[in-house]
Amino acid sequence: MGEHSLHVIRSAIALLEEMGIIEKKKNPGNGQDRTWQYKLHFNVLNRLLEHGKCKTEHSRFNAEQYHRSHPEASKPQ
């Protein structure tokens, strides 16, 4: 969506993996598929949130407003 650079997104994914919140793997059914699959570990996330080790913030992102102001984003490629 143009919010963050690829470097920032990859760093965030690495941090979530390190914390055990997500697990990343390749498609086990198709060796040619190079797309990463992510599994969210709700139990780990909830445990971190309960202990106050992790804080969340409310997102101001609104997809409907974004698509109205960026019509090219909703065009099929």
PDB file of N, CA, C and O in Angstrom:
ATOM      1  N   MET A   1       0.805  -1.188   0.000  1.00  0.00           N
ATOM      2  CA  MET A   1       0.000   0.000   0.000  1.00  0.00           C
ATOM      3  C   MET A   1       0.855   1.262   0.000  1.00  0.00           C
ATOM      4  O   MET A   1       0.322   2.370   0.056  1.00  0.00           O
ATOM      5  N   GLY A   2       2.160   1.105  -0.062  1.00  0.00           N
ATOM      6  CA  GLY A   2       3.025   2.262  -0.081  1.00  0.00           C
ATOM      7  C   GLY A   2       3.299   2.826   1.298  1.00  0.00           C
ATOM      8  O   GLY A   2       3.871   3.910   1.413  1.00  0.00           O
ATOM      9  N   GLU A   3       2.905   2.116   2.350  1.00  0.00           N
ATOM     10  CA  GLU A   3       3.104   2.609   3.710  1.00  0.00           C
ATOM     11  C   GLU A   3       4.542   2.426   4.177  1.00  0.00           C
ATOM     12  O   GLU A   3       5.105   3.314   4.816  1.00  0.00           O
ATOM     13  N   HIS A   4       5.137   1.282   3.863  1.00  0.00           N
ATOM     14  CA  HIS A   4       6.466   0.960   4.365  1.00  0.00           C
ATOM     15  C   HIS A   4       7.300   0.342   3.253  1.00  0.00           C
ATOM     16  O   HIS A   4       6.769  -0.206   2.287  1.00  0.00           O
ATOM     17  N   SER A   5       8.598   0.439   3.404  1.00  0.00           N
ATOM     18  CA  SER A   5       9.488  -0.148   2.410  1.00  0.00           C
ATOM     19  C   SER A   5       9.562  -1.660   2.618  1.00  0.00           C
ATOM     20  O   SER A   5       9.197  -2.173   3.676  1.00  0.00           O
ATOM     21  N   LEU A   6      10.034  -2.356   1.602  1.00  0.00           N
ATOM     22  CA  LEU A   6      10.181  -3.803   1.668  1.00  0.00           C
ATOM     23  C   LEU A   6      11.119  -4.195   2.804  1.00  0.00           C
ATOM     24  O   LEU A   6      10.902  -5.206   3.473  1.00  0.00           O
ATOM     25  N   HIS A   7      12.162  -3.396   3.022  1.00  0.00           N
ATOM     26  CA  HIS A   7      13.120  -3.655   4.093  1.00  0.00           C
ATOM     27  C   HIS A   7      12.427  -3.629   5.464  1.00  0.00           C
ATOM     28  O   HIS A   7      12.684  -4.492   6.303  1.00  0.00           O
ATOM     29  N   VAL A   8      11.567  -2.660   5.690  1.00  0.00           N
ATOM     30  CA  VAL A   8      10.863  -2.534   6.969  1.00  0.00           C
ATOM     31  C   VAL A   8       9.907  -3.705   7.162  1.00  0.00           C
ATOM     32  O   VAL A   8       9.808  -4.246   8.264  1.00  0.00           O
ATOM     33  N   ILE A   9       9.211  -4.100   6.118  1.00  0.00           N
ATOM     34  CA  ILE A   9       8.264  -5.220   6.209  1.00  0.00           C
ATOM     35  C   ILE A   9       9.006  -6.522   6.516  1.00  0.00           C
ATOM     36  O   ILE A   9       8.566  -7.301   7.362  1.00  0.00           O
ATOM     37  N   ARG A  10      10.126  -6.760   5.834  1.00  0.00           N
ATOM     38  CA  ARG A  10      10.902  -7.984   6.089  1.00  0.00           C
ATOM     39  C   ARG A  10      11.459  -8.003   7.507  1.00  0.00           C
ATOM     40  O   ARG A  10      11.507  -9.058   8.140  1.00  0.00           O
ATOM     41  N   SER A  11      11.876  -6.853   8.004  1.00  0.00           N
ATOM     42  CA  SER A  11      12.373  -6.768   9.380  1.00  0.00           C
ATOM     43  C   SER A  11      11.263  -7.078  10.372  1.00  0.00           C
ATOM     44  O   SER A  11      11.494  -7.763  11.369  1.00  0.00           O
ATOM     45  N   ALA A  12      10.059  -6.579  10.108  1.00  0.00           N
ATOM     46  CA  ALA A  12       8.923  -6.841  10.990  1.00  0.00           C
ATOM     47  C   ALA A  12       8.567  -8.325  10.992  1.00  0.00           C
ATOM     48  O   ALA A  12       8.278  -8.892  12.046  1.00  0.00           O
ATOM     49  N   ILE A  13       8.586  -8.952   9.828  1.00  0.00           N
ATOM     50  CA  ILE A  13       8.303 -10.389   9.747  1.00  0.00           C
ATOM     51  C   ILE A  13       9.351 -11.173  10.519  1.00  0.00           C
ATOM     52  O   ILE A  13       9.010 -12.121  11.227  1.00  0.00           O
ATOM     53  N   ALA A  14      10.627 -10.795  10.395  1.00  0.00           N
ATOM     54  CA  ALA A  14      11.694 -11.478  11.122  1.00  0.00           C
ATOM     55  C   ALA A  14      11.511 -11.336  12.631  1.00  0.00           C
ATOM     56  O   ALA A  14      11.749 -12.286  13.376  1.00  0.00           O
ATOM     57  N   LEU A  15      11.094 -10.166  13.082  1.00  0.00           N
ATOM     58  CA  LEU A  15      10.860  -9.948  14.508  1.00  0.00           C
ATOM     59  C   LEU A  15       9.693 -10.799  15.007  1.00  0.00           C
ATOM     60  O   LEU A  15       9.775 -11.389  16.085  1.00  0.00           O
ATOM     61  N   LEU A  16       8.613 -10.867  14.233  1.00  0.00           N
ATOM     62  CA  LEU A  16       7.462 -11.692  14.620  1.00  0.00           C
ATOM     63  C   LEU A  16       7.841 -13.168  14.675  1.00  0.00           C
ATOM     64  O   LEU A  16       7.366 -13.903  15.540  1.00  0.00           O
ATOM     65  N   GLU A  17       8.699 -13.601  13.750  1.00  0.00           N
ATOM     66  CA  GLU A  17       9.186 -14.993  13.774  1.00  0.00           C
ATOM     67  C   GLU A  17      10.043 -15.237  15.014  1.00  0.00           C
ATOM     68  O   GLU A  17       9.894 -16.259  15.685  1.00  0.00           O
ATOM     69  N   GLU A  18      10.935 -14.303  15.313  1.00  0.00           N
ATOM     70  CA  GLU A  18      11.824 -14.424  16.467  1.00  0.00           C
ATOM     71  C   GLU A  18      11.027 -14.499  17.769  1.00  0.00           C
ATOM     72  O   GLU A  18      11.398 -15.228  18.689  1.00  0.00           O
ATOM     73  N   MET A  19       9.941 -13.748  17.839  1.00  0.00           N
ATOM     74  CA  MET A  19       9.096 -13.750  19.035  1.00  0.00           C
ATOM     75  C   MET A  19       8.188 -14.979  19.091  1.00  0.00           C
ATOM     76  O   MET A  19       7.548 -15.220  20.114  1.00  0.00           O
ATOM     77  N   GLY A  20       8.122 -15.756  18.014  1.00  0.00           N
ATOM     78  CA  GLY A  20       7.299 -16.952  17.978  1.00  0.00           C
ATOM     79  C   GLY A  20       5.845 -16.684  17.662  1.00  0.00           C
ATOM     80  O   GLY A  20       5.004 -17.568  17.824  1.00  0.00           O
ATOM     81  N   ILE A  21       5.532 -15.479  17.214  1.00  0.00           N
ATOM     82  CA  ILE A  21       4.147 -15.123  16.921  1.00  0.00           C
ATOM     83  C   ILE A  21       3.699 -15.698  15.585  1.00  0.00           C
ATOM     84  O   ILE A  21       2.547 -16.106  15.439  1.00  0.00           O
ATOM     85  N   ILE A  22       4.604 -15.731  14.609  1.00  0.00           N
ATOM     86  CA  ILE A  22       4.267 -16.327  13.313  1.00  0.00           C
ATOM     87  C   ILE A  22       5.304 -17.375  12.935  1.00  0.00           C
ATOM     88  O   ILE A  22       6.428 -17.381  13.439  1.00  0.00           O
ATOM     89  N   GLU A  23       4.898 -18.248  12.044  1.00  0.00           N
ATOM     90  CA  GLU A  23       5.764 -19.282  11.493  1.00  0.00           C
ATOM     91  C   GLU A  23       5.699 -19.143   9.975  1.00  0.00           C
ATOM     92  O   GLU A  23       4.617 -18.989   9.409  1.00  0.00           O
ATOM     93  N   LYS A  24       6.839 -19.195   9.327  1.00  0.00           N
ATOM     94  CA  LYS A  24       6.908 -19.005   7.878  1.00  0.00           C
ATOM     95  C   LYS A  24       7.395 -20.300   7.234  1.00  0.00           C
ATOM     96  O   LYS A  24       8.361 -20.905   7.700  1.00  0.00           O
ATOM     97  N   LYS A  25       6.718 -20.728   6.152  1.00  0.00           N
ATOM     98  CA  LYS A  25       7.155 -21.932   5.443  1.00  0.00           C
ATOM     99  C   LYS A  25       6.761 -21.836   3.980  1.00  0.00           C
ATOM    100  O   LYS A  25       5.911 -21.030   3.602  1.00  0.00           O
ATOM    101  N   LYS A  26       7.384 -22.659   3.172  1.00  0.00           N
ATOM    102  CA  LYS A  26       7.043 -22.753   1.753  1.00  0.00           C
ATOM    103  C   LYS A  26       5.851 -23.700   1.591  1.00  0.00           C
ATOM    104  O   LYS A  26       5.495 -24.425   2.520  1.00  0.00           O
ATOM    105  N   ASN A  27       5.249 -23.687   0.420  1.00  0.00           N
ATOM    106  CA  ASN A  27       4.113 -24.549   0.123  1.00  0.00           C
ATOM    107  C   ASN A  27       4.596 -26.002   0.085  1.00  0.00           C
ATOM    108  O   ASN A  27       5.366 -26.365  -0.804  1.00  0.00           O
ATOM    109  N   PRO A  28       4.156 -26.844   1.037  1.00  0.00           N
ATOM    110  CA  PRO A  28       4.628 -28.232   1.049  1.00  0.00           C
ATOM    111  C   PRO A  28       4.066 -29.073  -0.096  1.00  0.00           C
ATOM    112  O   PRO A  28       4.629 -30.114  -0.434  1.00  0.00           O
ATOM    113  N   GLY A  29       2.971 -28.633  -0.687  1.00  0.00           N
ATOM    114  CA  GLY A  29       2.345 -29.402  -1.756  1.00  0.00           C
ATOM    115  C   GLY A  29       2.877 -29.087  -3.143  1.00  0.00           C
ATOM    116  O   GLY A  29       2.601 -29.818  -4.094  1.00  0.00           O
ATOM    117  N   ASN A  30       3.644 -27.999  -3.268  1.00  0.00           N
ATOM    118  CA  ASN A  30       4.135 -27.594  -4.584  1.00  0.00           C
ATOM    119  C   ASN A  30       5.542 -27.026  -4.420  1.00  0.00           C
ATOM    120  O   ASN A  30       5.712 -25.904  -3.943  1.00  0.00           O
ATOM    121  N   GLY A  31       6.542 -27.798  -4.814  1.00  0.00           N
ATOM    122  CA  GLY A  31       7.933 -27.384  -4.683  1.00  0.00           C
ATOM    123  C   GLY A  31       8.314 -26.215  -5.569  1.00  0.00           C
ATOM    124  O   GLY A  31       9.325 -25.559  -5.319  1.00  0.00           O
ATOM    125  N   GLN A  32       7.527 -25.940  -6.596  1.00  0.00           N
ATOM    126  CA  GLN A  32       7.831 -24.832  -7.504  1.00  0.00           C
ATOM    127  C   GLN A  32       7.275 -23.503  -6.997  1.00  0.00           C
ATOM    128  O   GLN A  32       7.691 -22.440  -7.458  1.00  0.00           O
ATOM    129  N   ASP A  33       6.344 -23.558  -6.061  1.00  0.00           N
ATOM    130  CA  ASP A  33       5.734 -22.352  -5.515  1.00  0.00           C
ATOM    131  C   ASP A  33       6.715 -21.711  -4.534  1.00  0.00           C
ATOM    132  O   ASP A  33       7.068 -22.325  -3.526  1.00  0.00           O
ATOM    133  N   ARG A  34       7.155 -20.494  -4.814  1.00  0.00           N
ATOM    134  CA  ARG A  34       8.123 -19.812  -3.960  1.00  0.00           C
ATOM    135  C   ARG A  34       7.453 -18.800  -3.026  1.00  0.00           C
ATOM    136  O   ARG A  34       8.132 -17.988  -2.398  1.00  0.00           O
ATOM    137  N   THR A  35       6.123 -18.849  -2.935  1.00  0.00           N
ATOM    138  CA  THR A  35       5.384 -17.939  -2.076  1.00  0.00           C
ATOM    139  C   THR A  35       5.444 -18.437  -0.629  1.00  0.00           C
ATOM    140  O   THR A  35       5.235 -19.621  -0.363  1.00  0.00           O
ATOM    141  N   TRP A  36       5.731 -17.522   0.302  1.00  0.00           N
ATOM    142  CA  TRP A  36       5.755 -17.888   1.708  1.00  0.00           C
ATOM    143  C   TRP A  36       4.336 -18.013   2.246  1.00  0.00           C
ATOM    144  O   TRP A  36       3.447 -17.247   1.874  1.00  0.00           O
ATOM    145  N   GLN A  37       4.139 -18.983   3.121  1.00  0.00           N
ATOM    146  CA  GLN A  37       2.885 -19.145   3.840  1.00  0.00           C
ATOM    147  C   GLN A  37       3.161 -18.808   5.297  1.00  0.00           C
ATOM    148  O   GLN A  37       4.185 -19.210   5.849  1.00  0.00           O
ATOM    149  N   TYR A  38       2.248 -18.072   5.919  1.00  0.00           N
ATOM    150  CA  TYR A  38       2.430 -17.647   7.306  1.00  0.00           C
ATOM    151  C   TYR A  38       1.333 -18.233   8.175  1.00  0.00           C
ATOM    152  O   TYR A  38       0.158 -18.243   7.808  1.00  0.00           O
ATOM    153  N   LYS A  39       1.748 -18.723   9.339  1.00  0.00           N
ATOM    154  CA  LYS A  39       0.800 -19.262  10.309  1.00  0.00           C
ATOM    155  C   LYS A  39       0.908 -18.421  11.578  1.00  0.00           C
ATOM    156  O   LYS A  39       1.993 -18.274  12.141  1.00  0.00           O
ATOM    157  N   LEU A  40      -0.209 -17.874  12.020  1.00  0.00           N
ATOM    158  CA  LEU A  40      -0.247 -17.055  13.216  1.00  0.00           C
ATOM    159  C   LEU A  40      -0.498 -17.946  14.425  1.00  0.00           C
ATOM    160  O   LEU A  40      -1.446 -18.731  14.440  1.00  0.00           O
ATOM    161  N   HIS A  41       0.356 -17.820  15.440  1.00  0.00           N
ATOM    162  CA  HIS A  41       0.211 -18.582  16.681  1.00  0.00           C
ATOM    163  C   HIS A  41      -0.535 -17.708  17.688  1.00  0.00           C
ATOM    164  O   HIS A  41       0.069 -16.918  18.413  1.00  0.00           O
ATOM    165  N   PHE A  42      -1.863 -17.868  17.717  1.00  0.00           N
ATOM    166  CA  PHE A  42      -2.708 -17.056  18.587  1.00  0.00           C
ATOM    167  C   PHE A  42      -2.350 -17.237  20.058  1.00  0.00           C
ATOM    168  O   PHE A  42      -2.390 -16.279  20.831  1.00  0.00           O
ATOM    169  N   ASN A  43      -2.000 -18.465  20.448  1.00  0.00           N
ATOM    170  CA  ASN A  43      -1.682 -18.713  21.852  1.00  0.00           C
ATOM    171  C   ASN A  43      -0.466 -17.905  22.301  1.00  0.00           C
ATOM    172  O   ASN A  43      -0.461 -17.366  23.407  1.00  0.00           O
ATOM    173  N   VAL A  44       0.559 -17.814  21.463  1.00  0.00           N
ATOM    174  CA  VAL A  44       1.754 -17.034  21.793  1.00  0.00           C
ATOM    175  C   VAL A  44       1.409 -15.548  21.843  1.00  0.00           C
ATOM    176  O   VAL A  44       1.824 -14.842  22.762  1.00  0.00           O
ATOM    177  N   LEU A  45       0.651 -15.074  20.858  1.00  0.00           N
ATOM    178  CA  LEU A  45       0.260 -13.671  20.807  1.00  0.00           C
ATOM    179  C   LEU A  45      -0.566 -13.295  22.032  1.00  0.00           C
ATOM    180  O   LEU A  45      -0.318 -12.257  22.644  1.00  0.00           O
ATOM    181  N   ASN A  46      -1.529 -14.112  22.394  1.00  0.00           N
ATOM    182  CA  ASN A  46      -2.373 -13.834  23.559  1.00  0.00           C
ATOM    183  C   ASN A  46      -1.560 -13.842  24.855  1.00  0.00           C
ATOM    184  O   ASN A  46      -1.795 -13.021  25.742  1.00  0.00           O
ATOM    185  N   ARG A  47      -0.601 -14.772  24.965  1.00  0.00           N
ATOM    186  CA  ARG A  47       0.240 -14.831  26.160  1.00  0.00           C
ATOM    187  C   ARG A  47       1.075 -13.555  26.293  1.00  0.00           C
ATOM    188  O   ARG A  47       1.212 -13.021  27.393  1.00  0.00           O
ATOM    189  N   LEU A  48       1.626 -13.071  25.200  1.00  0.00           N
ATOM    190  CA  LEU A  48       2.406 -11.835  25.230  1.00  0.00           C
ATOM    191  C   LEU A  48       1.535 -10.634  25.580  1.00  0.00           C
ATOM    192  O   LEU A  48       1.948  -9.757  26.339  1.00  0.00           O
ATOM    193  N   LEU A  49       0.342 -10.604  25.028  1.00  0.00           N
ATOM    194  CA  LEU A  49      -0.568  -9.493  25.323  1.00  0.00           C
ATOM    195  C   LEU A  49      -1.023  -9.505  26.782  1.00  0.00           C
ATOM    196  O   LEU A  49      -1.170  -8.445  27.391  1.00  0.00           O
ATOM    197  N   GLU A  50      -1.249 -10.694  27.349  1.00  0.00           N
ATOM    198  CA  GLU A  50      -1.678 -10.808  28.745  1.00  0.00           C
ATOM    199  C   GLU A  50      -0.616 -10.301  29.701  1.00  0.00           C
ATOM    200  O   GLU A  50      -0.932  -9.669  30.710  1.00  0.00           O
ATOM    201  N   HIS A  51       0.629 -10.572  29.390  1.00  0.00           N
ATOM    202  CA  HIS A  51       1.720 -10.191  30.283  1.00  0.00           C
ATOM    203  C   HIS A  51       2.200  -8.754  30.046  1.00  0.00           C
ATOM    204  O   HIS A  51       3.109  -8.285  30.730  1.00  0.00           O
ATOM    205  N   GLY A  52       1.604  -8.071  29.099  1.00  0.00           N
ATOM    206  CA  GLY A  52       1.988  -6.686  28.845  1.00  0.00           C
ATOM    207  C   GLY A  52       3.334  -6.536  28.167  1.00  0.00           C
ATOM    208  O   GLY A  52       3.913  -5.450  28.163  1.00  0.00           O
ATOM    209  N   LYS A  53       3.839  -7.628  27.589  1.00  0.00           N
ATOM    210  CA  LYS A  53       5.131  -7.581  26.910  1.00  0.00           C
ATOM    211  C   LYS A  53       5.010  -7.001  25.510  1.00  0.00           C
ATOM    212  O   LYS A  53       6.001  -6.604  24.897  1.00  0.00           O
ATOM    213  N   CYS A  54       3.810  -6.959  25.030  1.00  0.00           N
ATOM    214  CA  CYS A  54       3.574  -6.510  23.666  1.00  0.00           C
ATOM    215  C   CYS A  54       2.365  -5.580  23.688  1.00  0.00           C
ATOM    216  O   CYS A  54       1.357  -5.888  24.325  1.00  0.00           O
ATOM    217  N   LYS A  55       2.457  -4.465  23.010  1.00  0.00           N
ATOM    218  CA  LYS A  55       1.346  -3.525  22.977  1.00  0.00           C
ATOM    219  C   LYS A  55       0.858  -3.379  21.548  1.00  0.00           C
ATOM    220  O   LYS A  55       1.645  -3.390  20.602  1.00  0.00           O
ATOM    221  N   THR A  56      -0.444  -3.245  21.406  1.00  0.00           N
ATOM    222  CA  THR A  56      -1.012  -3.028  20.080  1.00  0.00           C
ATOM    223  C   THR A  56      -1.491  -1.593  19.984  1.00  0.00           C
ATOM    224  O   THR A  56      -1.764  -0.945  20.995  1.00  0.00           O
ATOM    225  N   GLU A  57      -1.590  -1.111  18.777  1.00  0.00           N
ATOM    226  CA  GLU A  57      -2.128   0.219  18.564  1.00  0.00           C
ATOM    227  C   GLU A  57      -3.208   0.137  17.497  1.00  0.00           C
ATOM    228  O   GLU A  57      -3.122  -0.677  16.578  1.00  0.00           O
ATOM    229  N   HIS A  58      -4.196   0.957  17.619  1.00  0.00           N
ATOM    230  CA  HIS A  58      -5.311   0.963  16.684  1.00  0.00           C
ATOM    231  C   HIS A  58      -4.844   1.489  15.328  1.00  0.00           C
ATOM    232  O   HIS A  58      -4.179   2.522  15.254  1.00  0.00           O
ATOM    233  N   SER A  59      -5.186   0.789  14.274  1.00  0.00           N
ATOM    234  CA  SER A  59      -4.804   1.206  12.923  1.00  0.00           C
ATOM    235  C   SER A  59      -5.749   2.282  12.418  1.00  0.00           C
ATOM    236  O   SER A  59      -6.960   2.198  12.618  1.00  0.00           O
ATOM    237  N   ARG A  60      -5.193   3.291  11.764  1.00  0.00           N
ATOM    238  CA  ARG A  60      -6.000   4.344  11.161  1.00  0.00           C
ATOM    239  C   ARG A  60      -6.309   4.016   9.705  1.00  0.00           C
ATOM    240  O   ARG A  60      -6.968   4.802   9.024  1.00  0.00           O
ATOM    241  N   PHE A  61      -5.844   2.868   9.217  1.00  0.00           N
ATOM    242  CA  PHE A  61      -6.037   2.498   7.820  1.00  0.00           C
ATOM    243  C   PHE A  61      -7.492   2.132   7.559  1.00  0.00           C
ATOM    244  O   PHE A  61      -8.088   1.349   8.299  1.00  0.00           O
ATOM    245  N   ASN A  62      -8.054   2.702   6.510  1.00  0.00           N
ATOM    246  CA  ASN A  62      -9.415   2.400   6.100  1.00  0.00           C
ATOM    247  C   ASN A  62      -9.358   2.062   4.619  1.00  0.00           C
ATOM    248  O   ASN A  62      -9.121   2.943   3.792  1.00  0.00           O
ATOM    249  N   ALA A  63      -9.572   0.805   4.277  1.00  0.00           N
ATOM    250  CA  ALA A  63      -9.433   0.346   2.896  1.00  0.00           C
ATOM    251  C   ALA A  63     -10.374   1.075   1.949  1.00  0.00           C
ATOM    252  O   ALA A  63      -9.999   1.391   0.820  1.00  0.00           O
ATOM    253  N   GLU A  64     -11.585   1.341   2.399  1.00  0.00           N
ATOM    254  CA  GLU A  64     -12.550   2.009   1.525  1.00  0.00           C
ATOM    255  C   GLU A  64     -12.079   3.420   1.164  1.00  0.00           C
ATOM    256  O   GLU A  64     -12.154   3.822   0.003  1.00  0.00           O
ATOM    257  N   GLN A  65     -11.599   4.163   2.147  1.00  0.00           N
ATOM    258  CA  GLN A  65     -11.086   5.505   1.875  1.00  0.00           C
ATOM    259  C   GLN A  65      -9.845   5.450   0.995  1.00  0.00           C
ATOM    260  O   GLN A  65      -9.660   6.297   0.122  1.00  0.00           O
ATOM    261  N   TYR A  66      -8.991   4.449   1.225  1.00  0.00           N
ATOM    262  CA  TYR A  66      -7.765   4.318   0.434  1.00  0.00           C
ATOM    263  C   TYR A  66      -8.103   4.096  -1.039  1.00  0.00           C
ATOM    264  O   TYR A  66      -7.508   4.730  -1.910  1.00  0.00           O
ATOM    265  N   HIS A  67      -9.042   3.210  -1.324  1.00  0.00           N
ATOM    266  CA  HIS A  67      -9.385   2.901  -2.709  1.00  0.00           C
ATOM    267  C   HIS A  67     -10.074   4.078  -3.402  1.00  0.00           C
ATOM    268  O   HIS A  67      -9.948   4.232  -4.617  1.00  0.00           O
ATOM    269  N   ARG A  68     -10.792   4.901  -2.655  1.00  0.00           N
ATOM    270  CA  ARG A  68     -11.389   6.098  -3.257  1.00  0.00           C
ATOM    271  C   ARG A  68     -10.317   7.113  -3.643  1.00  0.00           C
ATOM    272  O   ARG A  68     -10.407   7.742  -4.698  1.00  0.00           O
ATOM    273  N   SER A  69      -9.311   7.274  -2.800  1.00  0.00           N
ATOM    274  CA  SER A  69      -8.269   8.255  -3.081  1.00  0.00           C
ATOM    275  C   SER A  69      -7.153   7.700  -3.954  1.00  0.00           C
ATOM    276  O   SER A  69      -6.361   8.476  -4.489  1.00  0.00           O
ATOM    277  N   HIS A  70      -7.063   6.372  -4.116  1.00  0.00           N
ATOM    278  CA  HIS A  70      -6.064   5.723  -4.961  1.00  0.00           C
ATOM    279  C   HIS A  70      -6.764   4.716  -5.885  1.00  0.00           C
ATOM    280  O   HIS A  70      -6.616   3.510  -5.690  1.00  0.00           O
ATOM    281  N   PRO A  71      -7.511   5.180  -6.872  1.00  0.00           N
ATOM    282  CA  PRO A  71      -8.282   4.252  -7.721  1.00  0.00           C
ATOM    283  C   PRO A  71      -7.412   3.254  -8.473  1.00  0.00           C
ATOM    284  O   PRO A  71      -7.885   2.179  -8.840  1.00  0.00           O
ATOM    285  N   GLU A  72      -6.140   3.594  -8.708  1.00  0.00           N
ATOM    286  CA  GLU A  72      -5.254   2.672  -9.417  1.00  0.00           C
ATOM    287  C   GLU A  72      -4.947   1.437  -8.582  1.00  0.00           C
ATOM    288  O   GLU A  72      -4.566   0.407  -9.138  1.00  0.00           O
ATOM    289  N   ALA A  73      -5.103   1.511  -7.264  1.00  0.00           N
ATOM    290  CA  ALA A  73      -4.820   0.373  -6.392  1.00  0.00           C
ATOM    291  C   ALA A  73      -5.856  -0.722  -6.543  1.00  0.00           C
ATOM    292  O   ALA A  73      -5.556  -1.886  -6.279  1.00  0.00           O
ATOM    293  N   SER A  74      -7.056  -0.388  -6.955  1.00  0.00           N
ATOM    294  CA  SER A  74      -8.109  -1.391  -7.073  1.00  0.00           C
ATOM    295  C   SER A  74      -8.227  -1.952  -8.483  1.00  0.00           C
ATOM    296  O   SER A  74      -9.086  -2.795  -8.739  1.00  0.00           O
ATOM    297  N   LYS A  75      -7.377  -1.498  -9.404  1.00  0.00           N
ATOM    298  CA  LYS A  75      -7.412  -2.029 -10.768  1.00  0.00           C
ATOM    299  C   LYS A  75      -6.714  -3.398 -10.795  1.00  0.00           C
ATOM    300  O   LYS A  75      -5.653  -3.546 -10.189  1.00  0.00           O
ATOM    301  N   PRO A  76      -7.278  -4.392 -11.477  1.00  0.00           N
ATOM    302  CA  PRO A  76      -6.612  -5.678 -11.595  1.00  0.00           C
ATOM    303  C   PRO A  76      -5.343  -5.557 -12.428  1.00  0.00           C
ATOM    304  O   PRO A  76      -5.258  -4.742 -13.347  1.00  0.00           O
ATOM    305  N   GLN A  77      -4.376  -6.371 -12.095  1.00  0.00           N
ATOM    306  CA  GLN A  77      -3.103  -6.301 -12.831  1.00  0.00           C
ATOM    307  C   GLN A  77      -3.009  -7.391 -13.850  1.00  0.00           C
ATOM    308  O   GLN A  77      -2.008  -7.487 -14.562  1.00  0.00           O
TER     309      GLN A  77
END
